[in-house]
Amino acid sequence: MNHRIQPTAQVDEKAVVGAGSSVWELAQIREDARLGENCVVGRGAYVGPGVVIGDNCKLQNHALVYEPAVLGDGVFIGPAAVLTNDHNPRAVSPDGRLKRGGDWEPVAVRIGDGAAVGARAVCVAPVTVGRWALVAAGAVVTADVPDFALVMGVPARRTGWVGKAGARLTAHAERPGVWECPQTGAWYEERDGRLTEYGAAH
């Protein structure tokens, strides 16, 4: 066993926890969930049945990741952030009968590699957050987020771009459509409302 699970955590015997991963106090990982290598699941976090989480991910305390969410590698889910799974939530059917598992169809939130979802943000399924995007704390995401986008607000709107380091990009002084990371010096190129790493194929 090459992972660490605290005694008060609940990890279903049919869940898979990758090597080097840690599951902290009172966290719950449900049946058939797959947690990659070198991940951290914080205190009180929840991972639903069949959720797929890549390598090197961090779920902070009390993050809620409902099935059938799919998280890429290197994803950060902030404290108390929620990834929902019901586009039309109801406790009961129109005739007043309590809904059971087979009475509704879960829909997924998908998070691309390297992306981050800030504290208490909510991603309302079905929605995709692109690679290396950053969802600000408290934002409510109701539409797909492009790669490298910085989104904030209710509902979330793009307010800028971020690089792989997470820092907000600045417009290059001499090259229109080119953005620069003030932290790493890396360049990115914007075309038709999409950002790619400078020189990448379009």
Secondary structure, DSSP 8 states (H G I E B T S, - for coil): --SEE-TT-EE-TT-EE-TT-EE-TT-EE-TT-EE-TT-EE-TT-EE-TT-EE-SS-EE-TT-EE-TT-EE-TT-EE-TT-EE---SS--SB-TTS-B--GGGS----EEE-TT-EE-TT-EE-SSEEE-TT-EE-TT-EE-S-B-TTEEEETTTTEEEEEB-TTS-B-EE-SSSTTEEE-TTT--EEEEETTEEEETT---
